[in-house]
Amino acid sequence: LKIPQGGSGFPGNRMLRNHPASYTVSSADETVYSVACTFGDADPAKIAQNNNISVNATLSVGQTLNIP
């Protein structure tokens, strides 16, 4: 088992689907992490930073997030 030690840590394309410029929260149980996982290669910390929120922020249904 080899564990990458530098760079992005994940070789190759990990995108699960195309990134929109923004994403609207549609469920009360969504988190910054689950939104990031929706796209596969989105970084939760960058989403949070881009939206001036914490990675642990509680998201509201209808809230729009900018996806970097």
All heavy atoms as TSV, in Angstrom:
chain	resi	resn	atom	element	x	y	z
A	1	LEU	N	N	0.843	-1.174	0.000
A	1	LEU	CA	C	0.000	0.000	0.000
A	1	LEU	C	C	0.884	1.231	0.000
A	1	LEU	O	O	1.748	1.370	0.864
A	1	LEU	CB	C	-0.901	0.001	1.234
A	1	LEU	CG	C	-1.781	1.214	1.451
A	1	LEU	CD1	C	-2.828	1.325	0.358
A	1	LEU	CD2	C	-2.456	1.115	2.805
A	2	LYS	N	N	0.712	2.109	-0.968
A	2	LYS	CA	C	1.469	3.355	-1.038
A	2	LYS	C	C	0.531	4.507	-0.731
A	2	LYS	O	O	-0.550	4.604	-1.312
A	2	LYS	CB	C	2.068	3.552	-2.424
A	2	LYS	CG	C	3.221	2.660	-2.747
A	2	LYS	CD	C	3.739	2.975	-4.123
A	2	LYS	CE	C	5.234	3.093	-4.062
A	2	LYS	NZ	N	5.794	3.507	-5.348
A	3	ILE	N	N	0.928	5.354	0.184
A	3	ILE	CA	C	0.138	6.521	0.553
A	3	ILE	C	C	0.876	7.754	0.058
A	3	ILE	O	O	2.004	8.007	0.472
A	3	ILE	CB	C	-0.082	6.589	2.076
A	3	ILE	CG1	C	-0.812	5.331	2.537
A	3	ILE	CG2	C	-0.836	7.864	2.451
A	3	ILE	CD1	C	-0.948	5.197	4.030
A	4	PRO	N	N	0.246	8.539	-0.854
A	4	PRO	CA	C	0.918	9.742	-1.362
A	4	PRO	C	C	1.243	10.709	-0.236
A	4	PRO	O	O	0.454	10.894	0.690
A	4	PRO	CB	C	-0.117	10.353	-2.318
A	4	PRO	CG	C	-1.060	9.245	-2.634
A	4	PRO	CD	C	-1.061	8.347	-1.429
A	5	GLN	N	N	2.431	11.326	-0.314
A	5	GLN	CA	C	2.882	12.227	0.740
A	5	GLN	C	C	2.865	13.694	0.340
A	5	GLN	O	O	3.068	14.552	1.167
A	5	GLN	CB	C	4.298	11.846	1.171
A	5	GLN	CG	C	4.389	10.451	1.734
A	5	GLN	CD	C	3.565	10.282	2.989
A	5	GLN	OE1	O	3.631	11.092	3.894
A	5	GLN	NE2	N	2.782	9.222	3.043
A	6	GLY	N	N	2.644	14.002	-0.914
A	6	GLY	CA	C	2.698	15.405	-1.336
A	6	GLY	C	C	1.708	15.676	-2.438
A	6	GLY	O	O	0.955	14.814	-2.866
A	7	GLY	N	N	1.701	16.915	-2.900
A	7	GLY	CA	C	0.803	17.294	-3.977
A	7	GLY	C	C	-0.636	17.205	-3.541
A	7	GLY	O	O	-0.975	17.337	-2.377
A	8	SER	N	N	-1.511	16.950	-4.492
A	8	SER	CA	C	-2.939	16.873	-4.176
A	8	SER	C	C	-3.272	15.591	-3.427
A	8	SER	O	O	-4.321	15.476	-2.819
A	8	SER	CB	C	-3.771	16.950	-5.455
A	8	SER	OG	O	-3.573	15.782	-6.231
A	9	GLY	N	N	-2.378	14.609	-3.514
A	9	GLY	CA	C	-2.615	13.364	-2.798
A	9	GLY	C	C	-3.438	12.360	-3.582
A	9	GLY	O	O	-3.502	11.206	-3.240
A	10	PHE	N	N	-4.081	12.798	-4.636
A	10	PHE	CA	C	-4.916	11.908	-5.415
A	10	PHE	C	C	-4.552	12.046	-6.885
A	10	PHE	O	O	-4.849	13.058	-7.498
A	10	PHE	CB	C	-6.400	12.237	-5.235
A	10	PHE	CG	C	-6.877	12.009	-3.845
A	10	PHE	CD1	C	-6.943	13.062	-2.942
A	10	PHE	CD2	C	-7.250	10.755	-3.422
A	10	PHE	CE1	C	-7.383	12.855	-1.646
A	10	PHE	CE2	C	-7.690	10.539	-2.122
A	10	PHE	CZ	C	-7.754	11.593	-1.238
A	11	PRO	N	N	-3.887	11.059	-7.443
A	11	PRO	CA	C	-3.501	11.148	-8.844
A	11	PRO	C	C	-4.711	11.002	-9.761
A	11	PRO	O	O	-5.718	10.394	-9.397
A	11	PRO	CB	C	-2.541	9.973	-9.015
A	11	PRO	CG	C	-2.949	8.992	-7.974
A	11	PRO	CD	C	-3.469	9.821	-6.824
A	12	GLY	N	N	-4.599	11.571	-10.942
A	12	GLY	CA	C	-5.639	11.414	-11.948
A	12	GLY	C	C	-6.851	12.287	-11.702
A	12	GLY	O	O	-6.926	13.051	-10.745
A	13	ASN	N	N	-7.801	12.164	-12.587
A	13	ASN	CA	C	-9.024	12.947	-12.526
A	13	ASN	C	C	-10.020	12.295	-11.569
A	13	ASN	O	O	-10.397	11.144	-11.756
A	13	ASN	CB	C	-9.633	13.056	-13.926
A	13	ASN	CG	C	-10.848	13.937	-13.960
A	13	ASN	OD1	O	-11.278	14.471	-12.946
A	13	ASN	ND2	N	-11.415	14.100	-15.139
A	14	ARG	N	N	-10.437	13.023	-10.559
A	14	ARG	CA	C	-11.384	12.489	-9.580
A	14	ARG	C	C	-12.752	13.133	-9.700
A	14	ARG	O	O	-13.635	12.887	-8.901
A	14	ARG	CB	C	-10.868	12.705	-8.156
A	14	ARG	CG	C	-9.589	11.988	-7.869
A	14	ARG	CD	C	-9.127	12.186	-6.434
A	14	ARG	NE	N	-9.036	13.576	-6.084
A	14	ARG	CZ	C	-9.614	14.120	-5.004
A	14	ARG	NH1	N	-10.291	13.383	-4.178
A	14	ARG	NH2	N	-9.495	15.394	-4.758
A	15	MET	N	N	-12.956	14.000	-10.705
A	15	MET	CA	C	-14.222	14.700	-10.845
A	15	MET	C	C	-15.336	13.698	-11.152
A	15	MET	O	O	-15.234	12.901	-12.077
A	15	MET	CB	C	-14.140	15.752	-11.953
A	15	MET	CG	C	-15.397	16.570	-12.075
A	15	MET	SD	S	-15.279	18.043	-13.139
A	15	MET	CE	C	-14.531	17.424	-14.604
A	16	LEU	N	N	-16.391	13.724	-10.342
A	16	LEU	CA	C	-17.529	12.847	-10.564
A	16	LEU	C	C	-18.539	13.472	-11.515
A	16	LEU	O	O	-19.239	12.768	-12.233
A	16	LEU	CB	C	-18.222	12.531	-9.234
A	16	LEU	CG	C	-17.367	11.780	-8.217
A	16	LEU	CD1	C	-18.117	11.614	-6.911
A	16	LEU	CD2	C	-16.949	10.437	-8.770
A	17	ARG	N	N	-18.631	14.803	-11.482
A	17	ARG	CA	C	-19.487	15.522	-12.415
A	17	ARG	C	C	-18.990	16.956	-12.523
A	17	ARG	O	O	-18.245	17.424	-11.668
A	17	ARG	CB	C	-20.950	15.461	-12.008
A	17	ARG	CG	C	-21.290	16.061	-10.671
A	17	ARG	CD	C	-22.735	15.744	-10.334
A	17	ARG	NE	N	-23.294	16.770	-9.493
A	17	ARG	CZ	C	-24.430	16.662	-8.859
A	17	ARG	NH1	N	-25.152	15.591	-9.000
A	17	ARG	NH2	N	-24.878	17.625	-8.112
A	18	ASN	N	N	-19.375	17.625	-13.580
A	18	ASN	CA	C	-18.904	18.984	-13.832
A	18	ASN	C	C	-19.294	19.922	-12.707
A	18	ASN	O	O	-20.369	19.791	-12.125
A	18	ASN	CB	C	-19.459	19.503	-15.157
A	18	ASN	CG	C	-18.840	18.809	-16.341
A	18	ASN	OD1	O	-17.695	18.383	-16.287
A	18	ASN	ND2	N	-19.594	18.676	-17.403
A	19	HIS	N	N	-18.420	20.865	-12.440
A	19	HIS	CA	C	-18.658	21.851	-11.393
A	19	HIS	C	C	-19.490	23.006	-11.936
A	19	HIS	O	O	-19.121	23.598	-12.934
A	19	HIS	CB	C	-17.344	22.454	-10.905
A	19	HIS	CG	C	-16.441	21.486	-10.230
A	19	HIS	ND1	N	-15.494	21.888	-9.349
A	19	HIS	CD2	C	-16.324	20.146	-10.297
A	19	HIS	CE1	C	-14.827	20.839	-8.903
A	19	HIS	NE2	N	-15.318	19.778	-9.476
A	20	PRO	N	N	-20.543	23.352	-11.245
A	20	PRO	CA	C	-21.246	24.581	-11.604
A	20	PRO	C	C	-20.526	25.755	-10.940
A	20	PRO	O	O	-19.691	25.552	-10.061
A	20	PRO	CB	C	-22.630	24.381	-10.974
A	20	PRO	CG	C	-22.335	23.557	-9.749
A	20	PRO	CD	C	-21.201	22.635	-10.164
A	21	ALA	N	N	-20.849	26.968	-11.345
A	21	ALA	CA	C	-20.264	28.146	-10.679
A	21	ALA	C	C	-20.843	28.284	-9.282
A	21	ALA	O	O	-20.205	28.785	-8.363
A	21	ALA	CB	C	-20.535	29.403	-11.496
A	22	SER	N	N	-22.080	27.815	-9.111
A	22	SER	CA	C	-22.715	27.870	-7.792
A	22	SER	C	C	-23.561	26.623	-7.584
A	22	SER	O	O	-23.919	25.929	-8.538
A	22	SER	CB	C	-23.567	29.131	-7.654
A	22	SER	OG	O	-24.632	29.105	-8.570
A	23	TYR	N	N	-23.851	26.350	-6.325
A	23	TYR	CA	C	-24.642	25.183	-5.946
A	23	TYR	C	C	-25.649	25.627	-4.908
A	23	TYR	O	O	-25.297	26.334	-3.959
A	23	TYR	CB	C	-23.722	24.096	-5.358
A	23	TYR	CG	C	-24.466	22.896	-4.830
A	23	TYR	CD1	C	-24.888	21.886	-5.680
A	23	TYR	CD2	C	-24.759	22.781	-3.482
A	23	TYR	CE1	C	-25.577	20.786	-5.211
A	23	TYR	CE2	C	-25.448	21.684	-2.992
A	23	TYR	CZ	C	-25.861	20.686	-3.857
A	23	TYR	OH	O	-26.541	19.610	-3.381
A	24	THR	N	N	-26.906	25.242	-5.068
A	24	THR	CA	C	-27.942	25.595	-4.111
A	24	THR	C	C	-28.229	24.396	-3.214
A	24	THR	O	O	-28.544	23.305	-3.702
A	24	THR	CB	C	-29.230	26.042	-4.829
A	24	THR	OG1	O	-28.906	27.147	-5.681
A	24	THR	CG2	C	-30.297	26.468	-3.835
A	25	VAL	N	N	-28.118	24.606	-1.918
A	25	VAL	CA	C	-28.360	23.554	-0.931
A	25	VAL	C	C	-29.834	23.136	-1.023
A	25	VAL	O	O	-30.726	23.977	-0.964
A	25	VAL	CB	C	-28.022	24.052	0.497
A	25	VAL	CG1	C	-28.344	23.002	1.536
A	25	VAL	CG2	C	-26.558	24.476	0.569
A	26	SER	N	N	-30.069	21.837	-1.170
A	26	SER	CA	C	-31.439	21.363	-1.367
A	26	SER	C	C	-31.965	20.496	-0.234
A	26	SER	O	O	-33.136	20.124	-0.230
A	26	SER	CB	C	-31.524	20.588	-2.683
A	26	SER	OG	O	-30.669	19.472	-2.653
A	27	SER	N	N	-31.093	20.175	0.732
A	27	SER	CA	C	-31.510	19.302	1.823
A	27	SER	C	C	-30.889	19.786	3.136
A	27	SER	O	O	-29.731	20.209	3.158
A	27	SER	CB	C	-31.058	17.874	1.536
A	27	SER	OG	O	-31.345	17.024	2.610
A	28	ALA	N	N	-31.647	19.697	4.207
A	28	ALA	CA	C	-31.191	20.190	5.507
A	28	ALA	C	C	-30.001	19.400	6.057
A	28	ALA	O	O	-29.292	19.888	6.936
A	28	ALA	CB	C	-32.338	20.156	6.506
A	29	ASP	N	N	-29.757	18.213	5.535
A	29	ASP	CA	C	-28.646	17.411	6.054
A	29	ASP	C	C	-27.348	17.578	5.249
A	29	ASP	O	O	-26.352	16.928	5.541
A	29	ASP	CB	C	-29.031	15.936	6.129
A	29	ASP	CG	C	-29.331	15.311	4.778
A	29	ASP	OD1	O	-29.513	16.060	3.789
A	29	ASP	OD2	O	-29.401	14.074	4.707
A	30	GLU	N	N	-27.337	18.467	4.273
A	30	GLU	CA	C	-26.117	18.696	3.502
A	30	GLU	C	C	-25.092	19.461	4.332
A	30	GLU	O	O	-25.435	20.284	5.169
A	30	GLU	CB	C	-26.418	19.470	2.221
A	30	GLU	CG	C	-27.115	18.620	1.180
A	30	GLU	CD	C	-27.259	19.348	-0.128
A	30	GLU	OE1	O	-28.163	20.191	-0.236
A	30	GLU	OE2	O	-26.456	19.063	-1.033
A	31	THR	N	N	-23.837	19.171	4.060
A	31	THR	CA	C	-22.716	19.835	4.718
A	31	THR	C	C	-21.745	20.311	3.638
A	31	THR	O	O	-21.858	19.919	2.469
A	31	THR	CB	C	-21.979	18.870	5.660
A	31	THR	OG1	O	-21.371	17.832	4.867
A	31	THR	CG2	C	-22.905	18.267	6.710
A	32	VAL	N	N	-20.792	21.121	4.033
A	32	VAL	CA	C	-19.759	21.541	3.080
A	32	VAL	C	C	-19.050	20.305	2.531
A	32	VAL	O	O	-18.759	20.208	1.340
A	32	VAL	CB	C	-18.763	22.525	3.738
A	32	VAL	CG1	C	-17.600	22.835	2.804
A	32	VAL	CG2	C	-19.473	23.805	4.165
A	33	TYR	N	N	-18.808	19.324	3.384
A	33	TYR	CA	C	-18.142	18.096	2.958
A	33	TYR	C	C	-18.991	17.311	1.965
A	33	TYR	O	O	-18.477	16.800	0.969
A	33	TYR	CB	C	-17.798	17.210	4.163
A	33	TYR	CG	C	-16.715	17.789	5.029
A	33	TYR	CD1	C	-17.033	18.488	6.187
A	33	TYR	CD2	C	-15.373	17.663	4.687
A	33	TYR	CE1	C	-16.041	19.034	6.986
A	33	TYR	CE2	C	-14.371	18.211	5.480
A	33	TYR	CZ	C	-14.723	18.891	6.627
A	33	TYR	OH	O	-13.723	19.432	7.408
A	34	SER	N	N	-20.288	17.197	2.211
A	34	SER	CA	C	-21.133	16.432	1.294
A	34	SER	C	C	-21.263	17.135	-0.049
A	34	SER	O	O	-21.318	16.479	-1.094
A	34	SER	CB	C	-22.513	16.152	1.904
A	34	SER	OG	O	-23.295	17.328	2.025
A	35	VAL	N	N	-21.281	18.462	-0.035
A	35	VAL	CA	C	-21.312	19.213	-1.291
A	35	VAL	C	C	-20.026	18.947	-2.067
A	35	VAL	O	O	-20.051	18.674	-3.272
A	35	VAL	CB	C	-21.522	20.723	-1.045
A	35	VAL	CG1	C	-21.340	21.516	-2.330
A	35	VAL	CG2	C	-22.912	20.986	-0.448
A	36	ALA	N	N	-18.888	18.992	-1.384
A	36	ALA	CA	C	-17.607	18.714	-2.031
A	36	ALA	C	C	-17.593	17.301	-2.620
A	36	ALA	O	O	-17.135	17.099	-3.752
A	36	ALA	CB	C	-16.466	18.891	-1.043
A	37	CYS	N	N	-18.113	16.343	-1.890
A	37	CYS	CA	C	-18.141	14.956	-2.361
A	37	CYS	C	C	-19.038	14.776	-3.580
A	37	CYS	O	O	-18.820	13.883	-4.391
A	37	CYS	CB	C	-18.603	14.020	-1.246
A	37	CYS	SG	S	-17.357	13.759	0.013
A	38	THR	N	N	-20.029	15.629	-3.721
A	38	THR	CA	C	-20.921	15.567	-4.874
A	38	THR	C	C	-20.137	15.691	-6.176
A	38	THR	O	O	-20.484	15.076	-7.177
A	38	THR	CB	C	-21.974	16.700	-4.788
A	38	THR	OG1	O	-22.761	16.502	-3.617
A	38	THR	CG2	C	-22.877	16.727	-6.007
A	39	PHE	N	N	-19.067	16.477	-6.144
A	39	PHE	CA	C	-18.282	16.717	-7.350
A	39	PHE	C	C	-17.010	15.885	-7.407
A	39	PHE	O	O	-16.355	15.820	-8.435
A	39	PHE	CB	C	-17.961	18.210	-7.466
A	39	PHE	CG	C	-19.211	19.037	-7.468
A	39	PHE	CD1	C	-19.576	19.783	-6.363
A	39	PHE	CD2	C	-20.058	19.018	-8.562
A	39	PHE	CE1	C	-20.754	20.509	-6.356
A	39	PHE	CE2	C	-21.238	19.736	-8.565
A	39	PHE	CZ	C	-21.579	20.487	-7.460
A	40	GLY	N	N	-16.654	15.224	-6.322
A	40	GLY	CA	C	-15.511	14.312	-6.311
A	40	GLY	C	C	-14.182	14.958	-6.013
A	40	GLY	O	O	-13.442	14.479	-5.183
A	41	ASP	N	N	-13.860	16.039	-6.695
A	41	ASP	CA	C	-12.532	16.622	-6.520
A	41	ASP	C	C	-12.571	18.028	-5.936
A	41	ASP	O	O	-11.569	18.712	-5.917
A	41	ASP	CB	C	-11.773	16.635	-7.844
A	41	ASP	CG	C	-12.430	17.519	-8.898
A	41	ASP	OD1	O	-13.594	17.911	-8.722
A	41	ASP	OD2	O	-11.770	17.801	-9.910
A	42	ALA	N	N	-13.714	18.462	-5.462
A	42	ALA	CA	C	-13.813	19.782	-4.835
A	42	ALA	C	C	-13.258	19.710	-3.412
A	42	ALA	O	O	-13.509	18.747	-2.690
A	42	ALA	CB	C	-15.255	20.262	-4.819
A	43	ASP	N	N	-12.517	20.715	-3.015
A	43	ASP	CA	C	-11.900	20.769	-1.697
A	43	ASP	C	C	-12.853	21.480	-0.730
A	43	ASP	O	O	-13.175	22.652	-0.939
A	43	ASP	CB	C	-10.580	21.524	-1.799
A	43	ASP	CG	C	-9.828	21.631	-0.488
A	43	ASP	OD1	O	-10.402	21.350	0.586
A	43	ASP	OD2	O	-8.648	22.021	-0.530
A	44	PRO	N	N	-13.318	20.799	0.329
A	44	PRO	CA	C	-14.240	21.428	1.276
A	44	PRO	C	C	-13.693	22.730	1.865
A	44	PRO	O	O	-14.433	23.701	2.028
A	44	PRO	CB	C	-14.428	20.377	2.369
A	44	PRO	CG	C	-14.020	19.094	1.761
A	44	PRO	CD	C	-13.016	19.424	0.706
A	45	ALA	N	N	-12.393	22.762	2.154
A	45	ALA	CA	C	-11.791	23.970	2.729
A	45	ALA	C	C	-11.864	25.136	1.750
A	45	ALA	O	O	-12.114	26.275	2.144
A	45	ALA	CB	C	-10.350	23.700	3.132
A	46	LYS	N	N	-11.666	24.865	0.464
A	46	LYS	CA	C	-11.734	25.925	-0.540
A	46	LYS	C	C	-13.176	26.397	-0.745
A	46	LYS	O	O	-13.420	27.578	-0.970
A	46	LYS	CB	C	-11.110	25.466	-1.852
A	46	LYS	CG	C	-9.604	25.382	-1.768
A	46	LYS	CD	C	-8.986	25.049	-3.100
A	46	LYS	CE	C	-7.471	24.957	-2.927
A	46	LYS	NZ	N	-6.799	24.679	-4.182
A	47	ILE	N	N	-14.128	25.480	-0.683
A	47	ILE	CA	C	-15.539	25.878	-0.781
A	47	ILE	C	C	-15.873	26.797	0.386
A	47	ILE	O	O	-16.472	27.862	0.210
A	47	ILE	CB	C	-16.476	24.654	-0.797
A	47	ILE	CG1	C	-16.286	23.853	-2.090
A	47	ILE	CG2	C	-17.937	25.089	-0.646
A	47	ILE	CD1	C	-17.047	22.546	-2.124
A	48	ALA	N	N	-15.476	26.387	1.593
A	48	ALA	CA	C	-15.752	27.199	2.786
A	48	ALA	C	C	-15.096	28.569	2.669
A	48	ALA	O	O	-15.735	29.604	2.906
A	48	ALA	CB	C	-15.267	26.476	4.033
A	49	GLN	N	N	-13.831	28.597	2.300
A	49	GLN	CA	C	-13.094	29.852	2.176
A	49	GLN	C	C	-13.727	30.749	1.120
A	49	GLN	O	O	-13.882	31.955	1.330
A	49	GLN	CB	C	-11.644	29.560	1.803
A	49	GLN	CG	C	-10.785	30.802	1.645
A	49	GLN	CD	C	-9.353	30.449	1.250
A	49	GLN	OE1	O	-9.092	29.392	0.678
A	49	GLN	NE2	N	-8.440	31.336	1.561
A	50	ASN	N	N	-14.128	30.176	0.003
A	50	ASN	CA	C	-14.721	30.935	-1.096
A	50	ASN	C	C	-16.074	31.537	-0.716
A	50	ASN	O	O	-16.527	32.492	-1.342
A	50	ASN	CB	C	-14.863	30.016	-2.313
A	50	ASN	CG	C	-14.905	30.750	-3.616
A	50	ASN	OD1	O	-14.194	31.728	-3.804
A	50	ASN	ND2	N	-15.718	30.280	-4.533
A	51	ASN	N	N	-16.705	30.961	0.315
A	51	ASN	CA	C	-18.024	31.427	0.739
A	51	ASN	C	C	-18.005	32.097	2.113
A	51	ASN	O	O	-19.062	32.370	2.692
A	51	ASN	CB	C	-19.004	30.247	0.729
A	51	ASN	CG	C	-19.303	29.809	-0.678
A	51	ASN	OD1	O	-20.120	30.405	-1.352
A	51	ASN	ND2	N	-18.615	28.779	-1.146
A	52	ASN	N	N	-16.801	32.328	2.644
A	52	ASN	CA	C	-16.622	32.975	3.954
A	52	ASN	C	C	-17.402	32.276	5.069
A	52	ASN	O	O	-18.077	32.918	5.878
A	52	ASN	CB	C	-17.001	34.457	3.875
A	52	ASN	CG	C	-16.108	35.214	2.932
A	52	ASN	OD1	O	-14.893	35.074	2.966
A	52	ASN	ND2	N	-16.712	36.008	2.059
A	53	ILE	N	N	-17.311	30.940	5.067
A	53	ILE	CA	C	-17.949	30.139	6.108
A	53	ILE	C	C	-16.933	29.118	6.621
A	53	ILE	O	O	-15.888	28.910	6.009
A	53	ILE	CB	C	-19.223	29.408	5.607
A	53	ILE	CG1	C	-18.880	28.458	4.447
A	53	ILE	CG2	C	-20.305	30.405	5.218
A	53	ILE	CD1	C	-20.044	27.598	3.967
A	54	SER	N	N	-17.261	28.474	7.711
A	54	SER	CA	C	-16.435	27.406	8.258
A	54	SER	C	C	-16.744	26.105	7.510
A	54	SER	O	O	-17.867	25.915	7.029
A	54	SER	CB	C	-16.762	27.242	9.744
A	54	SER	OG	O	-16.316	25.997	10.224
A	55	VAL	N	N	-15.778	25.198	7.453
A	55	VAL	CA	C	-16.053	23.893	6.843
A	55	VAL	C	C	-17.098	23.127	7.643
A	55	VAL	O	O	-17.729	22.217	7.127
A	55	VAL	CB	C	-14.786	23.024	6.660
A	55	VAL	CG1	C	-13.853	23.618	5.640
A	55	VAL	CG2	C	-14.091	22.763	7.959
A	56	ASN	N	N	-17.299	23.514	8.898
A	56	ASN	CA	C	-18.288	22.863	9.748
A	56	ASN	C	C	-19.588	23.667	9.851
A	56	ASN	O	O	-20.427	23.365	10.700
A	56	ASN	CB	C	-17.714	22.645	11.148
A	56	ASN	CG	C	-16.522	21.718	11.112
A	56	ASN	OD1	O	-16.543	20.682	10.464
A	56	ASN	ND2	N	-15.447	22.095	11.770
A	57	ALA	N	N	-19.737	24.668	8.991
A	57	ALA	CA	C	-20.922	25.534	9.041
A	57	ALA	C	C	-22.195	24.732	8.787
A	57	ALA	O	O	-22.199	23.759	8.023
A	57	ALA	CB	C	-20.810	26.645	8.002
A	58	THR	N	N	-23.270	25.142	9.446
A	58	THR	CA	C	-24.579	24.570	9.178
A	58	THR	C	C	-25.132	25.262	7.943
A	58	THR	O	O	-25.213	26.493	7.890
A	58	THR	CB	C	-25.527	24.790	10.375
A	58	THR	OG1	O	-24.956	24.154	11.525
A	58	THR	CG2	C	-26.900	24.228	10.098
A	59	LEU	N	N	-25.485	24.466	6.940
A	59	LEU	CA	C	-26.021	25.017	5.700
A	59	LEU	C	C	-27.544	25.045	5.766
A	59	LEU	O	O	-28.155	24.188	6.397
A	59	LEU	CB	C	-25.559	24.185	4.508
A	59	LEU	CG	C	-24.048	24.017	4.345
A	59	LEU	CD1	C	-23.740	23.143	3.128
A	59	LEU	CD2	C	-23.353	25.368	4.231
A	60	SER	N	N	-28.123	26.006	5.092
A	60	SER	CA	C	-29.583	26.153	5.064
A	60	SER	C	C	-30.109	25.790	3.685
A	60	SER	O	O	-29.487	26.107	2.669
A	60	SER	CB	C	-29.974	27.599	5.368
A	60	SER	OG	O	-29.463	28.007	6.601
A	61	VAL	N	N	-31.275	25.152	3.654
A	61	VAL	CA	C	-31.923	24.848	2.384
A	61	VAL	C	C	-32.137	26.166	1.648
A	61	VAL	O	O	-32.586	27.148	2.224
A	61	VAL	CB	C	-33.264	24.108	2.598
A	61	VAL	CG1	C	-34.014	23.959	1.292
A	61	VAL	CG2	C	-33.024	22.754	3.247
A	62	GLY	N	N	-31.750	26.191	0.380
A	62	GLY	CA	C	-31.869	27.385	-0.433
A	62	GLY	C	C	-30.616	28.240	-0.446
A	62	GLY	O	O	-30.488	29.155	-1.273
A	63	GLN	N	N	-29.674	27.957	0.439
A	63	GLN	CA	C	-28.408	28.708	0.492
A	63	GLN	C	C	-27.601	28.405	-0.770
A	63	GLN	O	O	-27.506	27.266	-1.200
A	63	GLN	CB	C	-27.615	28.313	1.730
A	63	GLN	CG	C	-26.297	29.011	1.903
A	63	GLN	CD	C	-25.606	28.617	3.219
A	63	GLN	OE1	O	-26.134	27.838	4.008
A	63	GLN	NE2	N	-24.415	29.140	3.418
A	64	THR	N	N	-27.028	29.430	-1.364
A	64	THR	CA	C	-26.214	29.260	-2.548
A	64	THR	C	C	-24.737	29.326	-2.178
A	64	THR	O	O	-24.309	30.238	-1.488
A	64	THR	CB	C	-26.531	30.352	-3.591
A	64	THR	OG1	O	-27.926	30.243	-3.934
A	64	THR	CG2	C	-25.709	30.189	-4.851
A	65	LEU	N	N	-23.986	28.337	-2.632
A	65	LEU	CA	C	-22.547	28.276	-2.401
A	65	LEU	C	C	-21.828	28.456	-3.715
A	65	LEU	O	O	-22.218	27.867	-4.733
A	65	LEU	CB	C	-22.150	26.919	-1.800
A	65	LEU	CG	C	-22.746	26.551	-0.454
A	65	LEU	CD1	C	-22.383	25.115	-0.108
A	65	LEU	CD2	C	-22.259	27.505	0.625
A	66	ASN	N	N	-20.774	29.256	-3.725
A	66	ASN	CA	C	-19.897	29.362	-4.885
A	66	ASN	C	C	-18.951	28.171	-4.861
A	66	ASN	O	O	-18.354	27.884	-3.824
A	66	ASN	CB	C	-19.102	30.672	-4.844
A	66	ASN	CG	C	-20.006	31.865	-4.941
A	66	ASN	OD1	O	-20.912	31.898	-5.766
A	66	ASN	ND2	N	-19.782	32.865	-4.094
A	67	ILE	N	N	-18.828	27.494	-5.973
A	67	ILE	CA	C	-17.963	26.323	-6.062
A	67	ILE	C	C	-16.710	26.695	-6.847
A	67	ILE	O	O	-16.796	27.035	-8.029
A	67	ILE	CB	C	-18.682	25.145	-6.765
A	67	ILE	CG1	C	-20.012	24.829	-6.098
A	67	ILE	CG2	C	-17.769	23.915	-6.806
A	67	ILE	CD1	C	-19.929	24.378	-4.652
A	68	PRO	N	N	-15.529	26.705	-6.179
A	68	PRO	CA	C	-14.292	27.089	-6.878
A	68	PRO	C	C	-13.830	25.998	-7.851
A	68	PRO	O	O	-14.180	24.861	-7.721
A	68	PRO	CB	C	-13.291	27.271	-5.742
A	68	PRO	CG	C	-13.822	26.474	-4.610
A	68	PRO	CD	C	-15.301	26.384	-4.790
